[in-house]
Amino acid sequence: MRVFRQRLADVEPDTLGALRGRLEGSSAVIATAFEPSDAVREEATAAVRETLEREVDPSFEVDPDLRMGVALRIGGLEVGWSAQGWADELEATFDDVVRDVRGAGDEEGDGSEHEENEPAGADDGDRT
């Protein structure tokens, strides 16, 4: 719940305004990967109320696709955290780093011209 609370605190002002605006015609739903305990429900509700600065009574639903996560959903907007989302972000960051490293290697060059399957120092000459 700590990460969910932090995600709510980090919501951009525009998104926060959109969430508040959608409360007028929609209800707030807190989705969790597993059935939350009463204590978790109370903590999540308090976090949503603090973030939205509204006295809302969100409903709760179980969404196994969140995979160890929790999300606030209001009128088609969603803010939250899940292990899958974290893994997706990690993979994207890793891919960016690999691309940057490969790009830097192409630009700098190390002066060697070896075929990919040929070990450094290999000799194409005849051996006698």
NUSE-86084 format. One record per residue: residue in three letters; y, x, z of N, C-alpha, C, O, CB in turn. Coordinates in pm, whole numbers, padded with zeros to 5 digits, always signed. Each point is the difference from the previous one (the first is absolute). Glycine has a CB too. Layout:
<recs>
ALAYXZYXZYXZYXZYXZ/...
</recs>
This chain:
<recs>
MET-00119+00083+00000+00119-00083+00000+00125+00087+00000+00106-00044-00045-00231-00137+00166/ARG+00114+00302-00071+00114+00091+00004+00052+00029-00141+00121+00002-00022-00212+00101+00233/VAL+00000-00082-00306+00039+00030-00137+00066-00123-00064+00098+00014-00073-00286+00154+00054/PHE+00134-00286+00045+00058-00123-00052+00143-00017+00051+00091-00033-00076-00320-00071+00064/ARG+00247+00126+00141+00133-00012+00060+00096+00100-00065+00115-00034-00028-00218-00042+00247/GLN+00054+00198-00244+00084+00102-00064+00033-00038-00143+00113+00018-00045-00216+00157+00192/ARG+00005-00229-00220+00024-00045-00138+00107-00109-00003+00087+00000-00087-00324+00057+00025/LEU+00231-00148+00156+00101-00106+00007+00137+00059+00029+00100-00044-00057-00275-00119+00134/ALA+00180+00260+00012+00127+00063+00036+00060+00076-00118+00122+00016-00009-00201+00002+00247/ASP-00007+00030-00329+00046+00079-00114+00030-00082-00126+00032+00056-00105-00166+00129+00199/VAL+00123-00317-00083+00024-00085-00117+00145+00016-00046+00093-00001+00080-00268-00164+00000/GLU+00192+00181-00211+00133+00013-00059+00082-00126+00027-00056-00110+00006-00036+00263-00186/PRO+00222-00139+00197+00085-00117+00028-00013-00112-00104+00000-00118+00035+00157+00274+00078/ASP-00168-00119-00241-00013-00103-00105-00129-00079+00018-00001-00122-00014+00133+00266-00144/THR-00241-00073+00188-00129-00067+00019+00004-00086+00125-00053-00111+00002-00065+00301-00116/LEU+00182-00139+00218+00014-00076+00124+00077-00130-00026-00037-00106+00050+00030+00320+00084/GLY+00114-00205-00211+00077-00119-00035-00082-00100-00080+00010-00121+00020+00196+00259-00018/ALA-00287-00085-00094-00086-00088-00081-00104-00069+00087-00028-00118-00019+00062+00267-00179/LEU-00091-00076+00293-00098-00060+00091+00065-00112+00082-00057-00109+00014-00069+00327-00002/ARG+00244-00190+00041+00071-00101+00079+00031-00123-00086-00016-00114+00045+00115+00295+00100/GLY-00054-00157-00267+00034-00110-00089-00120-00087-00035+00012-00122-00011+00169+00263-00081/ARG-00294-00079+00077-00119-00076-00037-00058-00080+00117-00083-00089-00020+00036+00262-00150/LEU+00091-00140+00290-00045-00077+00117+00047-00145-00008-00062-00089+00059+00066+00298+00078/GLU+00105-00232-00209+00053-00136-00011-00099-00096-00065-00010-00115+00041+00239+00212-00055/GLY-00303-00050-00089-00091-00089-00070-00146+00036+00017-00086-00068-00056+00264+00031-00104/SER-00207+00141+00235-00139+00046+00015-00027+00033+00146+00092+00019+00079-00093+00070-00314/SER-00125-00082+00266-00036+00041+00136-00040+00147-00001-00039+00056-00102-00036-00292+00158/ALA+00084+00296+00060-00040+00139+00017-00149+00004+00034-00049-00077+00083+00282+00144-00006/VAL-00303+00024-00143-00143+00018+00024-00024+00147+00030+00047+00088-00072-00109-00282-00081/ILE-00011+00220+00258-00041+00136+00031-00148+00008-00035-00084-00068+00059+00258+00098+00128/ALA-00204+00055-00285-00138+00019-00044-00054+00129+00061+00067+00103+00001-00022-00229-00217/THR-00168+00118+00265-00066+00116+00057-00139+00013-00059-00057-00097-00050+00189+00074+00263/ALA-00184+00143-00209-00133+00024-00055-00109-00065+00085-00106-00037-00051+00189+00252-00047/PHE-00058-00229+00227-00096-00058+00093+00070-00105+00085+00123-00002+00009-00258+00216-00004/GLU+00058-00299+00056+00056-00102+00089+00073+00070+00115-00062+00076+00075-00124-00241-00134/PRO+00318+00142+00074+00075+00069+00104-00021-00063+00139-00021-00121+00013+00190+00184-00187/SER-00161+00021+00274-00008-00049+00137+00130-00071+00034+00098+00008-00074-00256+00181+00140/ASP+00160-00258+00047+00123-00068+00043+00112+00101+00023+00116-00026-00032-00254-00155+00138/ALA+00104+00297-00050+00101+00103+00026+00060+00052-00130+00121+00021-00009-00242+00043+00219/VAL+00037-00045-00311+00049+00048-00130+00087-00107-00065+00102+00032-00061-00307+00112+00033/ARG+00166-00270+00041+00080-00109-00055+00139-00002+00064+00101-00015-00069-00310-00119+00027/GLU+00213+00149+00173+00128+00000+00071+00087+00118-00043+00120-00016-00022-00230-00098+00217/GLU+00050+00231-00205+00075+00119-00039+00052-00011-00144+00114+00035-00028-00253+00102+00187/ALA+00055-00186-00249+00041-00016-00140+00111-00104-00012+00097+00021-00074-00329+00042-00002/THR+00218-00173+00147+00103-00104-00003+00133+00054+00052+00105-00026-00058-00282-00150+00089/ALA+00172+00251+00078+00122+00060+00057+00064+00097-00100+00122+00002-00014-00218-00026+00246/ALA+00014+00103-00301+00053+00096-00098+00069-00073-00115+00105+00043-00046-00287+00120+00108/VAL+00123-00271-00109+00059-00078-00110+00130-00064+00046+00099+00003-00074-00327-00047-00022/ARG+00230-00012+00215+00122-00063+00051+00113+00102+00014+00114-00028-00036-00254-00140+00158/GLU+00107+00287-00070+00101+00105+00016+00053+00045-00136+00121+00018-00017-00233+00058+00228/THR+00023-00059-00306+00040+00048-00132+00085-00102-00074+00105+00034-00055-00312+00102+00046/LEU+00163-00261+00009+00071-00104-00075+00117-00058+00077+00083-00071-00057-00295+00019-00056/GLU+00218+00082+00242+00102-00056+00088+00002-00152-00010+00105-00063-00007+00032+00272-00019/ARG-00257-00264+00026-00021-00145-00008-00112-00039+00096-00090+00080+00026+00168-00086-00268/GLU-00072-00113+00293-00103-00051+00090-00109-00066-00085-00009-00123-00006+00179+00087+00195/VAL-00252+00117-00253-00106-00051-00087-00134-00002+00074-00024+00080+00090+00147+00008-00291/ASP-00207-00180+00162-00136-00009+00053-00096+00017-00118-00044-00099-00059+00115-00054+00252/PRO-00103+00277-00226-00085+00023-00116-00143-00049+00023-00051-00003+00112+00193+00200-00169/SER-00205-00237-00053-00142-00029+00007-00075+00130-00029+00059+00097-00048-00026-00341-00024/PHE-00160+00244+00102-00082+00120-00021-00115-00035-00094-00056-00109+00004+00117+00199+00225/GLU-00095+00008-00314-00116-00016-00086-00072+00134-00012+00060+00107+00011+00054-00295-00140/VAL-00243+00179+00106-00081+00119-00017-00011+00028-00150-00036-00088-00078-00095+00043+00294/ASP+00162+00168-00254-00010+00045-00139-00076+00132-00002+00059+00106+00022+00159-00223-00085/PRO-00350+00112+00038-00080+00123+00003+00045+00104-00102-00032+00118+00016-00157-00256+00061/ASP+00263+00098-00180+00048+00097-00098+00102+00097+00058+00028+00104-00060-00069-00274-00116/LEU+00098+00137+00291+00096+00090+00063-00066+00126+00055+00067+00100+00021+00073-00299+00036/ARG-00268+00195-00033-00075+00117+00049+00074+00071+00114+00068+00101-00022-00168-00073-00207/MET+00087-00080+00345+00061+00059+00120+00152-00007-00006+00067+00093+00045-00264+00057-00022/GLY+00252-00256-00077+00144-00008-00012+00056-00130+00053-00073-00087+00049+00058+00235-00244/VAL+00145-00160+00183+00071-00121+00041+00123-00016-00090+00064+00099-00036-00146-00077+00278/ALA+00113-00146-00278+00113-00025-00089+00072-00127+00040-00062-00096+00046-00057+00214-00232/LEU+00250-00118+00167+00082-00118+00016+00025-00056-00139+00048+00072-00088+00063+00015+00302/ARG-00144-00215-00234+00019-00065-00130+00091-00120+00017-00023-00087+00084-00205+00165-00162/ILE+00333-00080-00004+00093-00114+00003+00040-00030-00145+00059+00084-00068+00029-00022+00302/GLY-00122-00180-00280+00043-00045-00131-00027+00095-00115+00084+00017-00087+00087-00139+00206/GLY-00287+00185-00119-00036+00090-00109+00037+00146+00024-00043+00087-00076+00070-00278-00073/LEU+00050+00219+00251+00032+00138+00036-00097+00048+00107-00046-00079+00083+00290+00044-00140/GLU-00275+00163+00054-00093+00057+00098+00051+00135+00046+00042+00083-00080-00236-00205-00024/VAL+00190+00143+00236+00035+00127+00061-00111+00031+00098-00039-00086+00080+00291+00051-00109/GLY-00303+00157+00025-00105+00032+00096-00061+00136-00023+00060+00089-00061-00106-00327+00079/TRP-00075+00252+00032-00070+00126-00005-00149-00028-00009-00050-00094+00062+00231+00210+00069/SER-00251-00035-00208-00147-00007-00002-00054+00139-00027+00069+00085-00056-00066-00325-00024/ALA-00126+00262+00119-00064+00129-00027-00010+00023-00151+00017+00112-00046-00148-00129+00262/GLN+00105-00090-00292-00008+00013-00145+00135+00040-00058+00006+00086-00089-00189-00257+00084/GLY+00290+00110+00053+00134+00037-00047+00033+00144+00033+00057+00072-00082+00014-00308+00111/TRP-00108+00278+00091+00022+00139+00041-00079+00094-00090+00054+00102-00043-00016-00176+00280/ALA-00163+00042-00265-00083+00084-00087+00058+00005-00141+00000+00106-00063-00203-00164+00201/ASP+00252-00055-00187+00062-00003-00133+00125+00088-00005+00021+00072-00098-00110-00304+00064/GLU+00172+00227+00138+00119+00085+00007-00038+00147+00006+00063+00083-00065+00060-00268+00180/LEU-00226+00217-00036-00046+00138+00011-00050+00051-00135+00032+00112-00039-00092-00152+00280/GLU-00017-00042-00310-00051+00039-00131+00114+00023-00100-00002+00096-00076-00209-00227+00122/ALA+00310+00043-00045+00114+00014-00091+00078+00129+00031+00041+00071-00091-00026-00323+00069/THR+00004+00280+00149+00070+00123+00040-00079+00122-00044+00057+00097-00051+00045-00217+00247/PHE-00232+00117-00175-00086+00111-00040+00009+00022-00151+00014+00113-00046-00170-00162+00239/ASP+00148-00060-00270+00010+00011-00146+00133+00060-00041+00005+00082-00092-00156-00281+00068/ASP+00261+00160+00090+00132+00055-00031+00005+00150+00028+00054+00076-00080+00049-00298+00133/VAL-00160+00263+00059+00000+00142+00037-00081+00080-00101+00043+00106-00045-00019-00167+00288/VAL-00141+00009-00280-00084+00070-00098+00074+00013-00133-00002+00106-00062-00206-00193+00174/ARG+00272-00020-00156+00078+00004-00124+00113+00103+00009+00023+00076-00094-00077-00318+00053/ASP+00122+00246+00155+00109+00096+00018-00052+00143-00003+00060+00087-00063+00064-00256+00198/VAL-00236+00194-00068-00057+00134+00004-00046+00042-00140+00025+00112-00043-00097-00147+00283/ARG+00004-00055-00309-00044+00031-00136+00119+00024-00092-00003+00091-00083-00203-00227+00119/GLY+00310+00056-00021+00120+00017-00081+00068+00133+00029+00046+00066-00093-00016-00313+00088/ALA-00024+00286+00130+00062+00127+00038-00081+00116-00054+00056+00101-00044+00038-00207+00251/GLY-00226+00092-00205-00086+00105-00054+00017+00017-00149-00003+00112-00051-00160-00159+00231/ASP+00182-00064-00253+00021+00005-00144+00133+00067-00034+00010+00075-00097-00149-00283+00071/GLU+00241+00181+00107+00132+00053-00026+00007+00149+00031+00060+00077-00076+00036-00301+00126/GLU-00156+00266+00061+00010+00138+00044-00092+00089-00081+00041+00107-00047+00018-00185+00276/GLY-00181+00037-00246-00098+00082-00069-00026+00126+00080+00091+00053+00064-00019-00143-00285/ASP-00193+00138+00218-00032+00121+00075-00035+00115-00093-00046+00105+00044-00035-00247+00145/GLY+00105+00122-00318-00022+00108-00095-00144+00010-00046-00029+00077-00092+00214+00041+00197/SER-00275-00191-00046-00139+00009-00041-00031-00109-00101+00053-00111+00009-00117+00210+00213/GLU-00021-00068-00316-00038-00093-00104-00152-00010+00000-00065+00055-00089+00271-00001-00051/HIS-00264-00121+00236-00146-00013+00009-00041-00139-00038+00069-00098+00029-00078+00272+00150/GLU-00106-00182-00244-00058-00130-00029-00042-00060+00132-00030+00073+00095-00048-00003-00328/GLU+00074-00202+00242-00033-00065+00125-00137+00038+00054-00015+00014+00121+00159-00200-00192/ASN-00242+00204-00014-00136+00030+00046-00029+00149-00001-00113+00040+00029+00042-00260-00114/GLU+00168+00301+00054-00020+00144-00007+00058+00065+00123+00118-00020+00030-00113+00014-00280/PRO-00083+00084+00325+00053+00063+00119+00106+00104-00034-00005+00062-00106-00212-00101+00220/ALA+00311+00058-00024+00104+00100-00020-00066+00136-00019-00096+00033+00070+00262-00168+00068/GLY-00114+00212-00231-00055+00134-00023-00117+00001-00096-00055+00107-00026+00130-00047+00251/ALA-00117-00174-00277-00112-00004-00094+00040+00070-00127+00117-00005-00041-00202-00211+00139/ASP-00009+00280-00161+00026+00078-00119-00074-00064-00117-00120-00027+00009+00151+00238+00127/ASP+00041-00236-00247-00061-00058-00118-00063+00107-00088-00070-00033-00096+00235-00153+00105/GLY-00143+00314+00020-00048+00108-00086-00151+00015+00005-00066-00054+00089+00281+00170-00054/ASP-00269-00043-00133-00144+00026-00004-00037+00094+00113+00077+00089+00035-00084-00123-00284/ARG-00108+00013+00304-00050+00090+00103-00113+00082-00060-00090-00055-00063+00154-00106+00249/THR-00059+00288-00167-00106+00085-00054-00078+00069+00106-00092+00075-00031+00225-00045-00168/
</recs>
